[in-house]
């Protein structure tokens, strides 16, 4: 998708007016397939996140075909977050990012992305379980290889051989506070070993594979915080 000078100027102006909060809006094909930027209200409570108002989407959609979502970063980060990619894939719509520090524009096309490989996987022990998802993400996104460990149908009876005794061997150490790409180990019963692992993506979000549902990105809610046993950080994660 080619952004016209006028569209870029509109997004740039919107971003500067909203700073230090992120701005957001929609790009709409109106009559004659002219691309027009329509502003939306950012309803996110965190100034470093954005959430477009549904009412603003409906207003934009009345003007023509909504072809993209845009937002800004008020620092030098020119990369889309995993949550941006997740939403782009789920809604099958491209994202446009304007970075105010570098005065640059970046586009994300879900049709050209392979990020979907982490989302919607069904649970199969030893193949597409929670640890397999972490291994795949660490290898593909961070360039960190983790050993595989045998996991069979009775894996819940052998938790003493899975996460807790091995995370130090894999280069992780326990920490007190979460940072992006840390892993979270959960134990859902008192006085038991960890039974689940997730990757923290920052901004209160995690990527994980529940054993009774599809892999997804979701909020690290108070329920999950209640069952957190360990926060672990890989020695090479800071290099990413």
C-alpha positions as CSV (number, residue, x, y, z in Angstrom):
1,X,0.0,0.0,0.0
2,X,1.4,3.3,-1.1
3,X,1.0,6.2,1.4
4,X,0.5,9.6,-0.3
5,X,2.3,12.7,0.9
6,X,-1.0,14.0,2.2
7,X,-1.8,10.9,4.2
8,X,1.7,10.9,5.8
9,X,1.4,14.5,6.7
10,X,-2.0,13.9,8.3
11,X,-0.6,11.0,10.4
12,X,2.5,12.9,11.3
13,X,0.4,15.9,12.5
14,X,-1.9,13.7,14.5
15,X,1.1,12.0,16.2
16,X,2.7,15.3,17.2
17,X,-0.5,16.6,18.6
18,X,-1.1,13.5,20.7
19,X,2.5,13.1,22.0
20,X,3.6,11.8,24.4
21,X,0.5,9.5,24.0
22,X,0.3,7.3,21.0
23,X,-2.2,8.4,18.3
24,X,-4.3,6.0,16.3
25,X,-6.7,6.0,13.4
26,X,-7.8,4.4,10.2
27,X,-6.9,4.7,6.5
28,X,-10.0,4.6,4.4
29,X,-10.5,4.2,0.6
30,X,-13.1,6.8,-0.2
31,X,-14.7,7.6,-3.6
32,X,-12.3,7.1,-6.5
33,X,-10.1,4.9,-4.2
34,X,-8.6,7.9,-2.6
35,X,-6.8,7.0,0.6
36,X,-7.9,9.3,3.5
37,X,-6.7,9.3,7.1
38,X,-9.5,9.3,9.8
39,X,-8.5,10.0,13.3
40,X,-9.7,7.8,16.2
41,X,-9.7,8.4,19.9
42,X,-7.1,6.4,21.8
43,X,-9.0,4.8,24.7
44,X,-6.0,3.0,26.2
45,X,-5.1,3.9,29.7
46,X,-1.4,3.3,29.1
47,X,0.2,6.2,27.1
48,X,2.5,3.7,25.4
49,X,-0.4,1.6,24.0
50,X,-3.3,2.4,21.7
51,X,-6.9,1.2,21.5
52,X,-9.2,2.6,18.8
53,X,-12.7,3.5,19.8
54,X,-15.2,1.1,18.1
55,X,-17.5,4.1,17.4
56,X,-14.7,5.8,15.5
57,X,-14.2,2.7,13.4
58,X,-17.9,2.7,12.5
59,X,-17.7,6.4,11.6
60,X,-14.7,5.7,9.4
61,X,-16.4,2.7,7.8
62,X,-19.3,4.9,6.7
63,X,-16.9,6.9,4.6
64,X,-15.6,4.0,2.6
65,X,-13.5,0.8,2.9
66,X,-11.2,0.7,5.9
67,X,-7.9,-0.7,4.6
68,X,-5.5,-0.1,7.5
69,X,-5.0,0.9,11.1
70,X,-2.4,3.4,11.9
71,X,-0.7,4.4,15.2
72,X,2.4,6.2,16.4
73,X,5.4,5.5,18.6
74,X,6.8,8.5,20.4
75,X,10.3,7.0,20.8
76,X,12.8,5.5,18.3
77,X,11.1,2.0,18.3
78,X,10.3,1.3,14.6
79,X,9.0,-2.3,15.2
80,X,5.5,-3.6,15.6
81,X,4.8,-5.3,18.9
82,X,3.7,-9.0,18.9
83,X,0.3,-7.7,20.0
84,X,0.1,-5.4,16.9
85,X,0.9,-8.4,14.7
86,X,-1.7,-10.5,16.6
87,X,-4.4,-8.0,16.0
88,X,-3.4,-7.4,12.4
89,X,-3.7,-11.1,11.7
90,X,-7.0,-11.6,13.7
91,X,-8.7,-8.7,11.9
92,X,-7.0,-9.4,8.5
93,X,-6.0,-5.7,8.1
94,X,-2.7,-4.0,7.6
95,X,-1.1,-1.8,10.2
96,X,0.9,1.4,9.6
97,X,3.3,2.8,12.2
98,X,4.7,6.3,12.4
99,X,7.8,6.8,14.6
100,X,8.1,10.4,15.6
101,X,11.7,10.3,16.7
102,X,12.9,9.1,13.3
103,X,10.1,10.6,11.2
104,X,9.6,7.2,9.5
105,X,6.7,5.0,8.4
106,X,6.6,1.2,8.6
107,X,3.9,-1.1,7.3
108,X,2.9,-4.6,8.4
109,X,0.9,-6.8,6.0
110,X,-0.7,-9.8,7.6
111,X,-0.7,-11.6,4.2
112,X,3.1,-11.5,4.1
113,X,3.6,-12.5,7.7
114,X,4.4,-15.8,9.3
115,X,3.6,-14.7,12.8
116,X,0.3,-16.7,12.6
117,X,2.4,-19.8,13.3
118,X,2.3,-18.9,17.0
119,X,-1.5,-18.3,17.2
120,X,-4.3,-20.8,17.1
121,X,-2.2,-23.9,17.6
122,X,-4.1,-26.8,19.2
123,X,-2.5,-28.6,22.2
124,X,-0.7,-31.8,21.5
125,X,1.7,-33.0,24.2
126,X,5.3,-33.1,23.0
127,X,4.6,-31.3,19.7
128,X,2.4,-28.2,20.2
129,X,2.2,-27.9,23.9
130,X,3.2,-24.8,26.0
131,X,6.9,-25.6,26.1
132,X,7.0,-26.3,22.4
133,X,5.5,-22.9,21.8
134,X,8.2,-21.2,24.0
135,X,10.9,-23.2,22.2
136,X,9.6,-22.2,18.8
137,X,9.3,-18.5,19.7
138,X,12.7,-18.3,21.4
139,X,14.4,-20.0,18.4
140,X,12.6,-18.0,15.6
141,X,12.3,-14.6,17.3
142,X,15.2,-14.4,19.7
143,X,17.7,-16.8,18.1
144,X,17.9,-18.8,21.4
145,X,17.8,-22.6,21.2
146,X,16.4,-24.5,24.1
147,X,16.7,-28.3,24.6
148,X,13.7,-30.5,24.1
149,X,12.5,-32.7,26.9
150,X,10.4,-35.9,26.7
151,X,6.8,-35.2,27.4
152,X,4.2,-38.0,27.2
153,X,0.5,-38.2,27.9
154,X,1.1,-38.7,31.6
155,X,3.2,-35.5,31.7
156,X,1.2,-34.0,34.7
157,X,2.5,-36.9,36.8
158,X,6.1,-36.1,35.9
159,X,6.3,-32.3,36.5
160,X,9.3,-32.8,38.8
161,X,11.3,-33.7,35.7
162,X,10.1,-30.9,33.4
163,X,10.3,-27.1,34.1
164,X,11.6,-26.4,37.6
165,X,14.7,-28.7,37.6
166,X,15.8,-27.6,34.1
167,X,15.4,-23.9,33.6
168,X,18.8,-23.0,35.1
169,X,20.4,-25.7,32.8
170,X,18.8,-23.8,29.8
171,X,20.4,-20.5,30.7
172,X,17.6,-19.0,32.7
173,X,17.8,-17.5,36.2
174,X,15.0,-16.4,38.5
175,X,14.2,-12.7,38.7
176,X,11.7,-10.7,40.8
177,X,10.2,-8.3,38.2
178,X,9.0,-9.0,34.6
179,X,10.7,-7.7,31.5
180,X,9.8,-8.3,27.9
181,X,10.6,-11.9,26.7
182,X,10.9,-13.3,30.3
183,X,9.2,-16.6,30.8
184,X,6.6,-17.2,33.5
185,X,6.1,-20.6,35.2
186,X,2.7,-21.3,36.7
187,X,1.7,-23.8,39.3
188,X,-2.0,-24.4,39.6
189,X,-1.9,-26.4,42.9
190,X,-0.3,-25.6,46.1
191,X,3.1,-27.2,46.9
192,X,3.5,-28.6,43.4
193,X,6.0,-28.2,40.6
194,X,5.3,-25.7,37.7
195,X,2.8,-27.0,35.2
196,X,2.7,-24.3,32.5
197,X,5.0,-21.8,30.8
198,X,4.4,-18.6,28.9
199,X,6.4,-15.8,27.2
200,X,5.9,-12.3,28.6
201,X,5.5,-9.8,25.7
202,X,5.4,-6.6,27.7
203,X,2.5,-4.3,28.5
204,X,0.8,-6.9,30.6
205,X,0.5,-9.5,27.8
206,X,1.7,-13.0,27.4
207,X,1.9,-15.7,24.7
208,X,1.0,-19.2,25.8
209,X,-0.6,-22.5,24.8
210,X,-3.3,-23.6,27.2
211,X,-3.8,-27.4,27.3
212,X,-7.6,-27.1,26.7
213,X,-7.6,-24.3,24.1
214,X,-5.7,-22.7,21.2
215,X,-2.4,-20.8,21.6
216,X,-3.0,-17.1,22.0
217,X,-1.9,-13.7,23.3
218,X,-3.8,-12.6,26.3
219,X,-3.7,-10.4,29.4
220,X,-1.6,-11.5,32.3
221,X,-4.6,-11.3,34.6
222,X,-4.8,-11.3,38.4
223,X,-5.9,-15.0,38.1
224,X,-2.6,-15.9,36.3
225,X,-0.6,-13.7,38.7
226,X,-2.1,-15.7,41.5
227,X,-0.6,-18.9,40.1
228,X,2.8,-17.5,39.1
229,X,5.6,-19.6,40.7
230,X,8.7,-18.3,39.0
231,X,9.7,-15.5,36.7
232,X,12.8,-16.5,34.7
233,X,15.1,-14.6,32.4
234,X,17.4,-16.1,29.8
235,X,21.0,-14.9,29.9
236,X,21.0,-14.0,26.1
237,X,17.5,-12.4,26.0
238,X,19.0,-8.9,26.6
239,X,20.8,-9.1,23.3
240,X,17.6,-9.1,21.3
